């Protein structure tokens, strides 16, 4: 390898196809949630959920690489992967909060915000290689968003009708 490139490029411990697969699966699972939000014409839809999930997976894969790299050869330096997961969680929560809008008498975007938070956790799971956990979380999230909608809307419709009568 060219000497100048060797100083720029840090080879990964994880085989390329493994981390590419993890990032792609994070994108696919994030897309499933994003498609559902997109179908409801929500501002945070397909692209937002894909980006959230892939970003979380990328931070997680990078964390695994740092832990296993020679970058931390010093005994005084310790890597704590849990801190990165905490930072990803806080960052995604900040994004999700941006999707929540409070109006006069109602709050909108809670499900979208929760979906973004779920996409972040799915990305972390994919980044760590826990594909089964990520897949099951995706299915449960979609059941909550799609399958349980019919139970949420009748109550909401009754509230709207009651407010209109007053």
N, C-alpha and C positions, 0 to 999 in steps of 0.2 A: 504494500500500500504506500502511496505517496506520503512522504514524511509530514508535510503540512496538514494533510487530511487526517493523519493519525492523531494529531493534537485536537482536532475538531470533532471527529467522529468517535463516539464511545460505543464499542460493541455491546450487545445485550447478552445477558446470561440466558434469558428465555429465548428459545428458538423463534425465529421470525414468524413462522406460520402459526405458532401458538398465540402470540400477542395479536397478530392480525385477526385470527379467529375470534379472540376475546372481544376485540373492538367491534368487529362486524356483528357478532351476536348481540352486543350491547346496542348497536344501531338498530338491528331488526326488532329487538324486544321494545326498545324505546319508541320505534315507529308504530308498533301495535297500539300503544297508549295514545300516541300522537294522532293516529288516524281516527280514533274514537273522538278525541277532542275536536279535530278538524271537521268531522261529520256534524258536530253540533255548532259549528261556526264560532269557535272560541278563539281568542287572540293568540293563545299559546297552543299551537297545534302540532302538526307533523314535524316540521323542522326543529322547533324548539325542544320537543321531547327527544328527538334523535340527538341533537347537540348536547342536551343535558346528560343523557345516558352515556354517550361516547366520551364526553369530557370527564365524567366521574370515573369511567373505566380507564381512561388514559392516565389520570392522576394516580389511580390505584396500581396500574402496571408500572408506572415510573417509580412509585414507592417500593414495589417489590424489587425492581432493578437496583435502586439505591441501596437497599438492605443487603443485596448480594454482590455489590460491586466493590472495587478496590478504592472507591472514592472516600470511604470511611475507614481507612486503615489505622487511624489514630485511636488509641485506647481512650482518649478523652472525649471522643465523639461517639454518640450512640444514636441509632435510628429507631424511631418509634412509629411504626406504620399506622397505629391507631390514631395518631394526631392528624395524619392526612385524611383519614376517614372522617374525623371530626370536622376538619376544615371543609371538606367536600359537602358534608351535611349542612354546615352553616351557610356555605355559598349557595347551595341549591335552595335552602330555605329563604334566603334573601331574594333570589329570582322568583320563587313561588309567591312570596309576599307581594311582589310587583304585579302578579296576575290577579290579585284580589282587590276588588273595587268596592268601596262602601258608598252606597247612595243614601238617599233620604231615609227610606224605610226598609232597605234591604242591602244585603251583602252579596256580591257576585264574585265568581271565580274561585270559590273554595275548592271545588272538585278539580278544577284545572291546576290550582296550586298544589293540591295533594297529589295529583298525577305527576307533576314535575318532580316533587319530592320522591315519589315512587320510582320515577325514571332514574333519578340520581342513585338510589339504593340498588336498583337493578344494574346500573353501570358499575358500581363498586363490586357487586357480586360477580359480574362478568370479568372484571379486571382481576379479581382474585382466583378466577377459574371455577367458581361455584355456579355452573350453568343450570343445574337442576333447581337450586334455590331461586335463581333469577327467573327461570321459566315459570315456576310455580307462583312466584310473586306477581309476574305479569298476568297470568291467568286469573288469579284472585283479584287483582286490580281491575281487570276487564269485566269480571263478573260483577264487581261492585259498581262500576260505571255504567255498564250496559244492562246487566241482568236485574239489578236492584232498582233501576230507574223507575220502573212501573210501580214500585211500592212507595217511592219518594214523591212522585208527582201528584197522586190523588190527594195527599195531605196538603201539599202546596196549593193545589187547585181549590180546596175547601177554604184555605186561609184567604185566598184572593177573593172568593165569592163572599166570605163573611165581611171582609173589609169593604167591599162594594156595597153591601146592604146597609152599612152604618152611615 
